[in-house]
Amino acid sequence: MHNLDPKPPAACARIRAALAARGREPDVAPRLGEMIRVLAASKASGTFLSLGEGAGEVGAWILDGMDLSSGLVALVQDREEASVLEEELGQDLRVSVHRQDAEAFLVDVRAHRFDLIVDRIAGEHSGILRLGLAQLRSAGLYVACDLHDPLHTAFAPNAKPSHPQAPPLRPEEFAVAPLDDARGVSIIVRRALPPAKRRRRA
């Protein structure tokens, strides 16, 4: 990571060019990427997940911010995109490029917890959003894109669990900050748990 360097990581341009040559043009705004890089830098030894269209480019921003002891999963559904990301990011041992349906992946890894999830399709797939929120660590961050009503989408009183094995969400455990109404970008944080009270010895 280059401190105070606003430029996109070099891998972003390579990923864009490779996907454009295949007729794919993911749109990750630089301002969003800069924010994601900073959030990744705030989580030492973090576990990060990027999913949805543009997951690889978002992953490049995360990778540029995260430390050497962190790990990143870039989750994609398209075979060609997975091939590009394997070539551009796969040489870094901290990165795992995974091709699978997002909901199926989150169910498969439901015992794991993430420090930062960037979800580019939150507004289209509320079930994936709720599964992902359930897998945030305490103080974990969820960057939800294309989500114009985060409170209703994620925490609607009548919302059913997105999967039979998904735990119900408790709204009081989360805080939400909409950042960009035009793009529907919000940050959702799982509130840090208070320290356990120690029992005094008699």
Secondary structure, DSSP 8 states (H G I E B T S, - for coil): --TT--S--HHHHHHHHHHHTTT------HHHHHHHHHHHHTSTT-EEEEESTTHHHHHHHHHHHS-TT-EEEEEES-HHHHHHHHHHHTTSTTEEEEES-HHHHHHHTTT--EEEEEETTTTT-HHHHHHHHHTEEEEEEEEE-S-S-HHHHHH-TT---SSTTS----GGGEEEEEEETTTTEEEEEE------------
